[in-house]
């Protein structure tokens, strides 16, 4: 797969991932800063869950990776890390209520972990309940220490800033996300190749992502070539300005005003979409922190999914195409 870039936009995205976003990368480790105290924040290793419906994508193993995929529980959810082989797990609606629309769901975790339950399976099931086929993308991740204790230590150092990585000089800014974008492109190709079997209209396949997954979703829309999502959702991802193509898909954004990572950097992404005269909807919740996903919280941010579903309905994706 070839990978094309828009240099200015890619550089801005890379700045988030390589400079400050490495801390936001472990948003799963500090999500719900305002109300997570009621949830267990301890990282507890668990056996890899059964994923009988997961389909291996054709992007191959992550080059140079040596650590085995590992899973842990935290905050009442489950997380995967050291993912070296990408998979796609379908959540298909009852054929009697299928609308023909589909969404690829990209969990977050800073390209170091994936919040598979809170930002993956639960979101996909909720979409399927609305008649929309959903597919959880377990994309390849940057390596982390295989030992859980060493992993926790590296995260603590990351928060302290002592081990914050710096971008290599002259690095192609888009190369940092190339494996993940390849996984997303393969996911779109797989879904469309099974469109008839899964009762999907290949022209009505979109993508929604959370935090790092939101970065991947936006990058897929901008640089994914053949992916061409019909619509995209950016849930608590960075809102830096980008160069928006004339055919950019409709964009839905949800963010909490107290998000510790992305709430204080302006709203350039929204301005970019508006300047390009492309559809954009933005929900800024007063409270919610980062990583609220499908967690039950006493903040209005919990309503983001209902707002997203209503937005899908407004664009005609909650009913069969006429």
Secondary structure as UniProt FT lines:
FT   HELIX           7..15
FT   HELIX           16..20
FT   HELIX           21..24
FT   TURN            25..26
FT   HELIX           27..29
FT   TURN            33..35
FT   HELIX           36..38
FT   STRAND          44..46
FT   TURN            52..53
FT   STRAND          54..56
FT   TURN            58..59
FT   TURN            63..64
FT   STRAND          70..74
FT   TURN            75..76
FT   STRAND          77..81
FT   STRAND          87..91
FT   TURN            95..97
FT   STRAND          102..106
FT   TURN            110..112
FT   STRAND          113..115
FT   HELIX           117..121
FT   HELIX           122..129
FT   TURN            130..131
FT   STRAND          133..138
FT   HELIX           148..160
FT   TURN            161..163
FT   TURN            169..170
FT   HELIX           173..177
FT   HELIX           178..193
FT   TURN            194..199
FT   TURN            202..203
FT   STRAND          205..210
FT   HELIX           212..223
FT   TURN            225..226
FT   STRAND          231..235
FT   TURN            246..247
FT   STRAND          250..256
FT   TURN            257..258
FT   TURN            260..262
FT   HELIX           268..275
FT   TURN            276..277
FT   STRAND          280..285
FT   TURN            293..294
FT   HELIX           300..303
FT   HELIX           304..314
FT   TURN            315..318
//
